[in-house]
């Protein structure tokens, strides 16, 4: 549904803006962020490649069951290779997780350009917590909001209504009369 469809339903521009904002918030809170999905897909792909390589190496090892010395040497080589591969993969997974958490934190802080904001952050000083959040990110983002405020959306609030009914506008004659009387009493 777009603005024109909402306008056709008789909503005001202010109501349309609020409906769209609420819809955007619902989507952000309901769906998995693209960065998290990319992280999962990248990890899955790397694990599949590693399994494929290991299966091939094991098949080669079975073929070359010659003498024990050759077998031992080949075993040591493969063990070293697997350790290196596993360490590299774990590092890549950790970096992907940090990037996804940074993207999420920047999005929650209403950052306009995640890539530009991440380029201003010294990621070596940040650490990923067990809950998936980034330790120290809030302080860094607050500093960036002060120094580079143009990279973040400016949140403005406006008063809606006349102070009655929790901000909802009630234009019944009784409420309008009470509101006018209250306003006049404050002026007088």
LINGI-V175221 format. One record per residue. N is the residue number from 1. RES is the residue in one letter. OMEGA is omega as a letter, one per 40 degrees, with the letter a starting at -180 (999 if undefined). Layout:
n=N res=RES omega=OMEGA
n=N res=RES omega=OMEGA
This chain:
n=1 res=X omega=a
n=2 res=X omega=a
n=3 res=X omega=a
n=4 res=X omega=i
n=5 res=X omega=i
n=6 res=X omega=i
n=7 res=X omega=i
n=8 res=X omega=i
n=9 res=X omega=i
n=10 res=X omega=i
n=11 res=X omega=i
n=12 res=X omega=i
n=13 res=X omega=i
n=14 res=X omega=i
n=15 res=X omega=i
n=16 res=X omega=i
n=17 res=X omega=i
n=18 res=X omega=i
n=19 res=X omega=a
n=20 res=X omega=i
n=21 res=X omega=a
n=22 res=X omega=i
n=23 res=X omega=i
n=24 res=X omega=i
n=25 res=X omega=i
n=26 res=X omega=i
n=27 res=X omega=a
n=28 res=X omega=a
n=29 res=X omega=a
n=30 res=X omega=a
n=31 res=X omega=i
n=32 res=X omega=i
n=33 res=X omega=a
n=34 res=X omega=a
n=35 res=X omega=i
n=36 res=X omega=i
n=37 res=X omega=i
n=38 res=X omega=i
n=39 res=X omega=a
n=40 res=X omega=i
n=41 res=X omega=a
n=42 res=X omega=i
n=43 res=X omega=i
n=44 res=X omega=a
n=45 res=X omega=a
n=46 res=X omega=i
n=47 res=X omega=i
n=48 res=X omega=i
n=49 res=X omega=a
n=50 res=X omega=i
n=51 res=X omega=i
n=52 res=X omega=i
n=53 res=X omega=i
n=54 res=X omega=i
n=55 res=X omega=i
n=56 res=X omega=a
n=57 res=X omega=i
n=58 res=X omega=i
n=59 res=X omega=i
n=60 res=X omega=a
n=61 res=X omega=i
n=62 res=X omega=a
n=63 res=X omega=a
n=64 res=X omega=i
n=65 res=X omega=i
n=66 res=X omega=a
n=67 res=X omega=a
n=68 res=X omega=a
n=69 res=X omega=i
n=70 res=X omega=i
n=71 res=X omega=i
n=72 res=X omega=a
n=73 res=X omega=a
n=74 res=X omega=i
n=75 res=X omega=i
n=76 res=X omega=i
n=77 res=X omega=a
n=78 res=X omega=i
n=79 res=X omega=i
n=80 res=X omega=i
n=81 res=X omega=a
n=82 res=X omega=i
n=83 res=X omega=i
n=84 res=X omega=i
n=85 res=X omega=a
n=86 res=X omega=i
n=87 res=X omega=i
n=88 res=X omega=i
n=89 res=X omega=i
n=90 res=X omega=i
n=91 res=X omega=i
n=92 res=X omega=i
n=93 res=X omega=i
n=94 res=X omega=i
n=95 res=X omega=i
n=96 res=X omega=i
n=97 res=X omega=i
n=98 res=X omega=i
n=99 res=X omega=i
n=100 res=X omega=i
n=101 res=X omega=i
n=102 res=X omega=i
n=103 res=X omega=i
n=104 res=X omega=i
n=105 res=X omega=i
n=106 res=X omega=i
n=107 res=X omega=i
n=108 res=X omega=i
n=109 res=X omega=i
n=110 res=X omega=i
n=111 res=X omega=a
n=112 res=X omega=a
n=113 res=X omega=a
n=114 res=X omega=a
n=115 res=X omega=a
n=116 res=X omega=a
n=117 res=X omega=i
n=118 res=X omega=i
n=119 res=X omega=i
n=120 res=X omega=a
n=121 res=X omega=i
n=122 res=X omega=a
n=123 res=X omega=i
n=124 res=X omega=a
n=125 res=X omega=a
n=126 res=X omega=i
n=127 res=X omega=i
n=128 res=X omega=i
n=129 res=X omega=i
n=130 res=X omega=a
n=131 res=X omega=i
n=132 res=X omega=i
n=133 res=X omega=a
n=134 res=X omega=i
n=135 res=X omega=i
n=136 res=X omega=a
n=137 res=X omega=a
n=138 res=X omega=i
n=139 res=X omega=i
n=140 res=X omega=a
n=141 res=X omega=i
n=142 res=X omega=i
n=143 res=X omega=i
n=144 res=X omega=i
n=145 res=X omega=i
n=146 res=X omega=a
n=147 res=X omega=a
n=148 res=X omega=a
n=149 res=X omega=a
n=150 res=X omega=i
n=151 res=X omega=a
n=152 res=X omega=i
n=153 res=X omega=i
n=154 res=X omega=a
n=155 res=X omega=i
n=156 res=X omega=i
n=157 res=X omega=i
n=158 res=X omega=a
n=159 res=X omega=i
n=160 res=X omega=i
n=161 res=X omega=a
n=162 res=X omega=i
n=163 res=X omega=i
n=164 res=X omega=i
n=165 res=X omega=i
n=166 res=X omega=i
n=167 res=X omega=i
n=168 res=X omega=a
n=169 res=X omega=i
n=170 res=X omega=a
n=171 res=X omega=i
n=172 res=X omega=a
n=173 res=X omega=a
n=174 res=X omega=a
n=175 res=X omega=i
n=176 res=X omega=i
n=177 res=X omega=i
n=178 res=X omega=i
n=179 res=X omega=i
n=180 res=X omega=i
n=181 res=X omega=i
n=182 res=X omega=i
n=183 res=X omega=i
n=184 res=X omega=i
n=185 res=X omega=i
n=186 res=X omega=i
n=187 res=X omega=a
n=188 res=X omega=999
